[in-house]
Amino acid sequence: MHLLLSAWFRQPTSYYTRQIGSSRFFTRNHSWLQSVGTKPAFKPSSQQLRIAKLCADQNVVVSARPGSGKTATIEAIAAAHPDKRIGSILFSKRLQSETSHRLNKYHNSDVYTFHGMAGVLLGQVVPSDGALIKLLENIDKCSKLPRWTSTPFDIIVLDEFQDCNPETFWLVECFVRANNLRKGGQPARIVVLGDERQSIYRFRGADPRYLTLAPEVLGPISPYPFAEVQLGNSFRLSSSTVQFINRVFLGGEQYISSSKRGPKPIVLRCNIWDSLALARAISPLVKRYKPENCVIIAPSVRTRGPLQELINALTQVCDLPIHVPPDEETPLNDKVIKGKLCISTIHQFKGRERKLVILLGIDASYFEFFGRDLPDDSCPNEVFVALTRSLQQLVLVHNDESKMMPCVSLDSLYDTAKIVNLTTIRTKIPQPDLPGRPLELGLMLPKSCGAREITRYVQGDALDKIVERHLHVDRIAPPLPRHEHINIRNVVPSDLKRGFYESVSDINGLVIAAALELATAGTLRSLGRPSKGEVDETLSKCPEKLVAWLCRKACEYEASLSGYLPRVIQMKDHKYDWIKPEDLSLARRRLDSELVGSARKLDFEVEMQQQFYIDGQETQLCGRADIVNNSATESNDDMDNRTIWEIKFVLSLSNEHIIQACVYAYLSGSESGKLPRIILYNV
């Protein structure tokens, strides 16, 4: 692809309405198998039975507390109405699969994800939010409601509605109206499930008011009255954990109830940088509950800091199997986390639960980095979600260098939790600051930002508009047909006896780039090894050994970048043989064919950076371009003759990849004011 980069900006979010026939659509200009325990035989609670009864002749809005049995409620509805068709729409593919399996015995029930339902409604696969937005915009242009051609539903269940955004709501409205038309104009009853305190996707446009104001926003498409019901009893959380959350973080509000027995939450007062002491305190708990039933949750897991030191100590000293996600956006892989202590962000672990939950970063510093725009007199929704993941034991790791959140009641903390002091300080934990700090709205720049991170919190439709308005994209070749894809495994076994698997998708990309660099330049800068002569001649003569060597070095290189050692340690006896030499050779030949005649002028893993000063703040934008091809002569170093190559090994290219490549081009051409040619190549 040939991309020309221009300056861009993001327009302010705006609300507007759309009209299709007689219906009103609202939209906005942007866009988690429970892992532990055997569930008892299904027996709905009185409140779940009430909801099932109510939806026979009216709509129901259910405020469902964490662990209060939303899936059981859906089952209760299906069981109570065998003569009616039940359609349930969920956000998570994993929960959709779990719920579908649970309801398999009810032949009157279908379960979809929102994207899956959209695919049926719109007649084509909807792989992403961006694709959904484009399809909905096409509907708007033709002003024609899509048809629901499958058997219509009598009761429609909308789950996790606090995560609804304008585009999702627009889709729901299309679906409900199309379903009602398919029923001959007889509207279906609607059951809305959710919890406003678990709305944590503001950066995707989610608005809990779609839940709290459901009667008002859904009323125009359903003539039935709305009953409001609360599922307040948690079957997940113990009464000890519930009291801790209610009294310490929620100001005494009895938001959740529970009759389940369990231990008091533990507060580990520590020096967060004393990783060995902290690991020795945590390890017995993990071994008691077993690693597969434990999770460590933090607001961020890829930022370099004390978490890496703690995880490495738990691996090296305590010999615990651990999974660290390769990034903070990809959903957790059940196959990879099985049997291991899981490390996760709050968002990645939403909808999951484990027996032992250990929380880091839940203190006043949260408002400095993650909740700058949030009031500090109440518990942030993200923190509430993290606090409510534990089936048995909740552990809060408190860094003594930080104060508790202003919303925390310290007296209640000492009443409802067991305080374990790992410091030499014998006084009580200091009182938190009084709430009421001014909100920090607008932009806060980090000290540095990588090109790959720059699009993380920019919504998909905003990226689409950037590309459409400010870039010229030449699609030189269409995507290869599926039978020509290079199929390299992304998950490989690391210990078959223990059933352990590791994710290696990031390693695969590194190896392909490294193989090309080694063949053309004789260096391995892409693996952090700038000197020539890194590879023994005997390896070069044996493709199998060379591929395995490259895979191992790529794994070690990623560990040096991320700071996490668990995967390297857990794969110490692995043969690193999942990439076939012929597959790597094919990938390299494809790149060679594109770079023909340029081999002597290629620079690999070219580092680039630039300081930015915006509104009194300073940040360093940095990146490493995969390949820079400079065809200029020594006396004519012209940007017009320079090409930035960004190499990807993914199923399909996205606008995120395009923006990343453009950032490299901007950094490369910032001094001269001329942009190089940009080629984004998917092997």
Helices and strands as residue ranges (DSSP letters): E 2-4, E 15-20, E 23-28, H 46-54, E 59-64, H 70-80, E 86-90, H 93-102, E 109-113, H 114-122, H 129-142, E 155-158, G 161-163, H 166-182, E 189-194, G 196-198, G 202-204, H 209-212, H 214-218, G 219-221, E 226-231, H 239-244, I 245-249, E 266-270, H 275-289, G 291-293, E 294-298, H 306-316, E 322-323, H 334-337, E 341-345, H 346-349, E 354-359, H 366-369, H 381-387, E 390-399, H 410-416, E 418-421, E 448-450, G 451-453, H 460-470, E 472-474, G 482-484, E 491-495, E 500-503, H 505-521, G 525-527, H 537-540, H 543-562, H 566-570, H 581-594, G 599-601, E 602-614, E 617-630, G 639-641, E 642-648, H 655-669, E 677-682
